[in-house]
Amino acid sequence: MKLPVSTEWVLHCATTLAQLEPRATVSAAQLADYYDLPAPYLAKQLKALAKAGVFAATTGPRGGYRLARPASDITLLQIVEAVDGGASPYECHEIRQQGRGALSPEDCRDTCVLAAKMADAHEAWRRSLGSVTLADILDEIPPWAPARTRSLLTGA
């Protein structure tokens, strides 16, 4: 499965916001600068996360983005699906019923075994991402990282 590059961006941005003090916000421009990303495209992704309730957005001179919920309540799956959707990347077109090797409709009453295995793999991927929260990620980053992140983004 190949995800868009923006998936990496939003996972890192969410992890970055999780390192900030509660209620602290960071603008889309600050996050774009922090990671050297195209600001207009990143802003579009951040808006999708706010619309999905993963991020909260505030306006005004001190406005920006922050996590909408505690890091322990936000999973990697919620982040990914907010920007990439939840559809399976595999779509069966029943080619087993086409061409010279076509099977009869009677032989295709059961779901294609390949489609079933691909659906199983997609569900396993979703379960894996759904079982990891931003708090879990913070537990695995270097202990000095949050202070560095806060210093570079908010001066705290």
N, C-alpha and C positions, 0 to 999 in steps of 0.2 A: 504494500500500500504506500502510495506517495502522497504526502500532504503538501499543501502550498507552503512556501517559505514563511508566509505570515503566521502560520501556526507556531513556528519557533518564536517569532516576535512576541505574540501574545502570551505564550507560556513564560517567557523571560520577563515581560512587563508585569504580569500578575505576580511572579515571584519577587520582583523588585518592589511592588506596592506592598506586598506582605511583610517586607522588611522595615517599612516606615513605622513611625509612631502612630498610634490610633488617631484617626481623624485627619492626619496629614494628607495633603493632596499634592499631586504632581501633574503638570500640564502635559498634553500630548507632545508639544514642542520639546519639553524637557526630556521626555522619554525617547523621542526621536533622536535628540542630540546625544543622549546617554549611550545609545546603541548605534549611532550613525545610520539611521534609517530614514526613508523618505517620509517626512512629516504628514503630508496629506493622506497618503495611503495608510499609515499607521493610525491616524485619527479616525479613519473609517472603521478600522478593526476595533479600536477602543470604544467607539460608539455602539458597535454590535454587542460588546461585552456589557456595556451599561444597559442597553435595551434588554439583555437577557438576565439582568439582575446580579451579575457577577461583580461589576464595578458600579460605583455610584459616581455621578458627575455633578460638579458644582460649577456655577458661573461666577464671574466677577474677577477682580484683580488677584485674589488668592485662590481662584477656582482651579479645578483640575479633576483628576481621577483619584479614587481610593477604592479599597475593597468594600463591597456592599455588605459583606458578612465577615465573620471571623475566618481566618485562614483555615481553621479546622473544619469549616463548613463548606469549603469550596474545593471541588475535586478537579483533577486534570481533565476528566471527561466533560465536565460542565464548561470549562474554558474552551476546549477543542470544539465541542458541539455548538457553542455560541457563535463561532466564526466559520466553521466548516460544515455545520449541519450533522445530522445523525444517520444519514442514509448509508447503507452498505456500499462499499466501493465495487462490489461484484454484482453484476446483473446477468442472469441466465437468459439466453435467447432461444433455448431449446433447439440448438443446432443438431442435436441427436435425432431430430425428426426431419432433417434436410439432406439433400444430396443423395448420392448413390448408396450411402450406408444408412439411409433413413430408417428409423425404427417405426413400427406401427403405433398409432395412438394408444392401443391397448397395452403395448409394451412400455408406455411412458406415463402410466397412471400415477405411479409414485414419483415423488420429487427426485429430480436428478441428483445422484449421489455427490457429484461435484458441487452442485449448488448448495446442497446441505452441508458439506464440509466447509465451504467458503462462509456460509452463514454462521457455522459454529466458530470459525476463526474470528469472524467479526465480533461475535458476542464475547469471546474470550478477551479480545482486545479492549472492548468496552468495559468489561468487568475489571480488567487490570487498571485501566485509567480511572475508573470510578472508585477504586479502592485506595487511591493515592490523593491525599489532600495537600494543599499548599503548606499546611503546618508540617506534614511529613517531609516535604521538600526542604523547608527551613531547617529541620532537624539534621539534614544531610549536607548542607552547605558549610563552608568553613566558618568557625565561630567569629572571625573578624569581619566577615562579609556584611552583615547588617549595619554595623557602625560605619563602614566605608560607604555603603550605599546611601545611608542617611546624610552623611557629610557631603557627598558629591551632589545629591539632589536637593537637599533642604537646608544645608548648612548646620544641621543639628549634630 
